Amino acid sequence: MTNSKFFAHLQLTRPANVVTAVADILAGFAIAGTGYVLISFDTSSDFFLDLAWLVLSTIGLYGGGVAFNDVFDADLDAIERPERPIPSGRASKKSAAIMAFLLLAIGVFAAAQVSLLSGGLALSVAICAVVYDYWGKHQSFFGPINMGLCRAGNLLLGVSVMPNLVEKYAFLGLIPLIFVAAITMISRGEVHGKNRSALFAGLCMYVLIIGVIGYLAFSIGDKPLEVLPFIALFSYMIFPPLLKAIQQQEPKLIGKAVKAAVISLIILNASLSAAFAGWIYALIVLILLPISLWLAKKFAVT
């Protein structure tokens, strides 16, 4: 594969977004109470190896999921986004599909090295991703929920390092589910604009997420005040571009609001991490933000 074809296939995986998926796993580790292995960099711990397997898993799951999205959208992209790898001819639909399948398989295999439950969760995420790519994104109601389930499963995949805690903290999956569902709703105006009702609905869901994280910080986590700076940063990232998009409803501004929200998934995960593992661990998660922002300048996010 030539360098240009390799780059085209790499584009299909949305590298900046993949980094946000890694943040899901790190937040899950914090919720599971195993974040100390990352703070101490205890490479001798079995949990550290589990973390490596789960990070590899989420890279495969996310990369494969978004690549399949472009495979299924190839005909539409040829009209609306001809610059993308497949319609531009820089990557074939067949090679993209093979890569996407292999990435999903790697994701499930890697998770299964941690536990049977982890493998099952990874398989569920893979199935949800393909269902969304092929069918869910065309459904006005189920589509956003379908996409949110992928992120919820990814967070719980991180928690599955302690299998007995997955059921206890399964409700936390509602946080990324609602947030990603909101992003998905907002993104539907990215091409044509004029989706004021979806933008307002997304705004309300953002406010709900802020409230839920604040509630969790004071009711479940043992470090509530350490969460506040991360919530403030999260709000700063997501609200200004969305409010601007609501005012003008232009596709370009909606695209910027979506991009900001996707990248802000890292800050959302840092906020959850702060509640369960403290500000030092949350800062480690936040280190992923500049990496994702840098990648977002090189590769498409949406």
C-alpha positions as CSV (number, residue, x, y, z in Angstrom):
1,M,0.0,0.0,0.0
2,T,1.4,3.3,-1.0
3,N,1.8,6.2,1.4
4,S,-1.1,8.1,-0.1
5,K,-3.4,5.0,0.1
6,F,-2.3,4.4,3.7
7,F,-3.1,8.0,4.6
8,A,-6.5,7.7,2.9
9,H,-7.3,4.6,4.9
10,L,-6.0,6.3,8.1
11,Q,-8.4,9.2,7.4
12,L,-11.3,6.7,7.4
13,T,-10.6,5.9,11.0
14,R,-11.0,9.5,12.2
15,P,-7.8,9.5,14.4
16,A,-8.8,12.5,16.4
17,N,-12.1,10.8,17.4
18,V,-10.2,7.5,18.2
19,V,-8.4,9.4,21.0
20,T,-11.7,10.4,22.5
21,A,-12.6,6.7,22.7
22,V,-9.4,6.0,24.6
23,A,-10.6,8.6,27.1
24,D,-13.7,6.5,27.6
25,I,-11.6,3.5,28.7
26,L,-9.5,5.7,31.1
27,A,-12.7,7.0,32.6
28,G,-14.0,3.5,33.0
29,F,-10.8,2.6,34.8
30,A,-11.3,5.4,37.2
31,I,-14.9,4.4,37.9
32,A,-13.7,0.8,38.5
33,G,-11.2,2.0,41.1
34,T,-8.1,0.9,39.2
35,G,-6.9,4.3,38.1
36,Y,-4.0,4.1,40.5
37,V,-2.0,1.8,38.1
38,L,-1.9,4.7,35.6
39,I,-1.0,7.4,38.2
40,S,1.8,5.2,39.6
41,F,2.6,3.7,36.1
42,D,2.7,0.3,37.7
43,T,3.6,-1.8,34.7
44,S,3.9,-4.9,36.8
45,S,0.2,-4.8,37.7
46,D,-2.2,-7.1,35.8
47,F,-4.5,-4.1,35.6
48,F,-1.9,-2.2,33.6
49,L,-1.9,-5.0,31.0
50,D,-5.7,-5.0,31.0
51,L,-5.6,-1.3,30.3
52,A,-3.3,-1.9,27.3
53,W,-5.7,-4.5,25.9
54,L,-8.8,-2.3,26.4
55,V,-7.1,0.7,24.8
56,L,-6.2,-1.5,21.8
57,S,-9.8,-2.8,21.8
58,T,-11.4,0.7,21.7
59,I,-9.0,1.8,18.9
60,G,-10.1,-1.1,16.8
61,L,-13.8,-0.7,17.6
62,Y,-14.0,3.0,17.0
63,G,-11.7,3.0,13.9
64,G,-13.6,0.1,12.4
65,G,-17.0,1.6,13.2
66,V,-16.4,5.0,11.6
67,A,-14.6,3.4,8.6
68,F,-17.8,1.3,7.9
69,N,-19.7,4.5,8.1
70,D,-17.9,5.8,5.0
71,V,-18.3,2.4,3.3
72,F,-22.0,2.6,3.6
73,D,-22.2,6.3,2.8
74,A,-19.9,6.1,-0.3
75,D,-22.7,6.9,-2.8
76,L,-24.1,9.8,-0.8
77,D,-20.6,11.2,-0.1
78,A,-19.9,11.1,-3.9
79,I,-22.5,13.8,-4.1
80,E,-22.2,15.7,-0.8
81,R,-18.5,15.1,0.2
82,P,-16.6,14.0,-2.9
83,E,-13.3,14.9,-1.2
84,R,-13.5,12.0,1.2
85,P,-11.2,9.0,0.6
86,I,-13.7,6.6,-1.0
87,P,-15.5,8.9,-3.5
88,S,-12.3,10.6,-4.4
89,G,-10.8,7.2,-5.4
90,R,-7.9,7.4,-2.9
91,A,-9.4,4.3,-1.1
92,S,-11.6,1.6,-2.6
93,K,-14.9,0.6,-1.0
94,K,-13.6,-3.0,-0.8
95,S,-10.3,-2.2,0.9
96,A,-12.1,0.1,3.3
97,A,-14.6,-2.6,4.2
98,I,-11.9,-5.2,4.8
99,M,-9.9,-2.8,7.0
100,A,-13.1,-1.9,9.0
101,F,-13.9,-5.5,9.6
102,L,-10.4,-6.4,10.7
103,L,-10.3,-3.4,13.1
104,L,-13.6,-4.5,14.7
105,A,-12.3,-8.1,15.0
106,I,-9.1,-6.8,16.7
107,G,-11.3,-4.8,19.0
108,V,-13.3,-7.8,20.1
109,F,-10.3,-10.1,20.3
110,A,-8.3,-7.6,22.5
111,A,-11.2,-7.1,24.9
112,A,-11.6,-10.8,25.2
113,Q,-8.0,-11.0,26.6
114,V,-9.3,-9.2,29.7
115,S,-12.4,-11.2,30.4
116,L,-15.4,-12.9,28.7
117,L,-17.5,-10.0,29.8
118,S,-15.1,-7.5,28.2
119,G,-15.2,-9.4,25.0
120,G,-19.0,-9.5,25.1
121,L,-19.2,-5.7,25.7
122,A,-16.8,-5.1,22.8
123,L,-18.9,-7.3,20.5
124,S,-22.0,-5.4,21.5
125,V,-20.3,-2.1,20.7
126,A,-19.1,-3.5,17.3
127,I,-22.7,-4.6,16.5
128,C,-24.2,-1.3,17.6
129,A,-21.7,0.6,15.4
130,V,-22.4,-1.4,12.3
131,V,-26.2,-1.2,12.9
132,Y,-25.8,2.6,13.2
133,D,-23.7,2.9,10.1
134,Y,-26.1,0.8,8.0
135,W,-29.5,1.7,9.4
136,G,-29.6,3.6,12.7
137,K,-28.3,6.9,11.3
138,H,-31.3,7.2,9.0
139,Q,-33.7,6.9,11.9
140,S,-34.7,10.3,13.5
141,F,-35.4,8.8,16.9
142,F,-33.5,5.6,17.3
143,G,-30.4,6.9,15.5
144,P,-29.1,9.2,18.2
145,I,-29.8,6.5,20.8
146,N,-28.0,3.9,18.7
147,M,-24.9,6.1,18.5
148,G,-25.1,6.9,22.2
149,L,-25.2,3.2,23.0
150,C,-21.8,2.7,21.3
151,R,-20.3,5.3,23.7
152,A,-22.1,3.9,26.7
153,G,-20.7,0.4,25.9
154,N,-17.3,1.9,25.4
155,L,-17.3,3.5,28.9
156,L,-18.5,0.2,30.5
157,L,-15.8,-1.6,28.6
158,G,-13.3,0.3,30.7
159,V,-15.3,-0.5,33.9
160,S,-15.2,-4.2,32.9
161,V,-11.6,-4.5,34.2
162,M,-13.6,-5.2,37.4
163,P,-16.4,-7.3,36.1
164,N,-18.4,-7.2,39.3
165,L,-18.7,-3.4,39.1
166,V,-20.2,-3.3,35.6
167,E,-23.8,-3.9,36.7
168,K,-23.4,-1.5,39.7
169,Y,-22.2,1.4,37.5
170,A,-24.1,0.5,34.3
171,F,-26.3,3.6,34.8
172,L,-23.3,5.8,34.2
173,G,-23.5,4.8,30.6
174,L,-26.4,7.1,30.3
175,I,-24.0,10.1,30.5
176,P,-22.2,9.4,27.3
177,L,-25.3,8.0,25.7
178,I,-27.2,11.3,26.2
179,F,-24.3,13.5,25.2
180,V,-23.5,11.6,22.0
181,A,-27.2,11.4,21.2
182,A,-27.2,15.2,21.4
183,I,-24.2,15.5,19.2
184,T,-25.8,13.1,16.6
185,M,-29.0,15.2,16.6
186,I,-27.1,18.4,16.1
187,S,-24.9,17.0,13.4
188,R,-27.9,16.4,11.1
189,G,-27.8,20.0,10.0
190,E,-24.1,19.9,9.2
191,V,-24.7,19.6,5.5
192,H,-27.8,21.6,4.9
193,G,-28.3,23.7,8.1
194,K,-31.7,24.9,9.3
195,N,-32.3,22.5,12.2
196,R,-33.2,24.8,15.0
197,S,-35.3,22.3,16.9
198,A,-32.5,19.8,16.9
199,L,-30.0,22.4,18.0
200,F,-32.2,23.5,20.9
201,A,-32.8,19.9,21.9
202,G,-29.1,19.3,21.9
203,L,-28.6,22.4,24.1
204,C,-31.1,21.1,26.6
205,M,-29.3,17.7,26.7
206,Y,-26.0,19.4,27.3
207,V,-27.4,21.3,30.3
208,L,-28.8,18.0,31.6
209,I,-25.4,16.3,31.3
210,I,-23.7,19.2,33.2
211,G,-26.3,18.8,36.0
212,V,-25.9,15.0,36.2
213,I,-22.1,15.2,36.4
214,G,-22.4,17.8,39.2
215,Y,-24.9,15.7,41.0
216,L,-22.6,12.6,40.7
217,A,-19.6,14.6,41.9
218,F,-21.4,15.4,45.2
219,S,-23.4,12.2,45.7
220,I,-21.2,9.4,44.5
221,G,-17.6,10.6,44.0
222,D,-15.5,11.4,47.1
223,K,-13.8,14.4,45.5
224,P,-16.6,16.8,44.4
225,L,-14.7,20.1,44.3
226,E,-12.0,18.6,42.1
227,V,-14.6,18.0,39.4
228,L,-15.7,21.7,39.1
229,P,-12.7,23.0,37.0
230,F,-13.3,20.2,34.5
231,I,-17.0,20.9,34.3
232,A,-16.2,24.6,33.7
233,L,-13.8,23.7,30.9
234,F,-16.3,21.3,29.4
235,S,-19.0,24.0,29.4
236,Y,-16.6,26.5,27.8
237,M,-15.9,24.1,25.0
238,I,-19.4,23.0,24.1
239,F,-21.7,26.0,24.7
240,P,-20.2,28.9,22.7
241,P,-20.1,27.2,19.3
242,L,-23.5,25.6,19.8
243,L,-25.1,29.0,20.8
244,K,-23.5,30.6,17.7
245,A,-24.9,27.7,15.5
246,I,-28.4,28.2,17.0
247,Q,-28.3,31.9,16.2
248,Q,-27.2,31.6,12.5
249,Q,-28.0,27.9,11.6
250,E,-25.3,27.8,9.0
251,P,-23.8,24.3,8.1
252,K,-20.3,25.5,8.8
253,L,-21.1,26.7,12.3
254,I,-23.1,23.5,13.0
255,G,-20.0,21.6,11.9
256,K,-17.8,23.5,14.3
257,A,-20.3,22.9,17.1
258,V,-20.2,19.2,16.4
259,K,-16.4,19.1,16.2
260,A,-16.1,20.9,19.5
261,A,-18.5,18.5,21.2
262,V,-16.8,15.4,19.8
263,I,-13.4,16.6,21.1
264,S,-15.0,17.6,24.4
265,L,-15.8,13.9,25.1
266,I,-12.3,13.9,26.5
267,I,-13.2,16.6,29.0
268,L,-16.4,14.8,29.8
269,N,-14.4,11.7,30.7
270,A,-11.9,13.8,32.6
271,S,-14.8,15.2,34.7
272,L,-16.0,11.7,35.5
273,S,-12.4,10.6,36.3
274,A,-12.0,13.5,38.7
275,A,-15.1,12.4,40.6
276,F,-13.8,8.9,41.1
277,A,-10.0,9.1,41.0
278,G,-9.1,12.7,41.7
279,W,-7.7,15.6,39.8
280,I,-4.3,14.1,39.1
281,Y,-5.8,11.2,37.2
282,A,-8.2,13.5,35.5
283,L,-5.3,15.6,34.2
284,I,-3.8,12.5,32.8
285,V,-7.0,11.9,30.8
286,L,-7.0,15.6,29.8
287,I,-3.6,15.2,28.2
288,L,-5.4,13.4,25.4
289,L,-7.1,16.7,24.6
290,P,-4.2,18.5,22.9
291,I,-3.4,15.2,21.1
292,S,-6.9,15.0,19.7
293,L,-6.9,18.7,18.8
294,W,-3.7,18.3,16.9
295,L,-5.0,15.3,15.0
296,A,-8.2,17.2,14.3
297,K,-6.2,19.7,12.3
298,K,-4.8,16.9,10.2
299,F,-7.9,14.7,9.8
300,A,-11.6,15.2,9.5
301,V,-13.6,14.8,12.8
302,T,-17.1,14.5,11.2
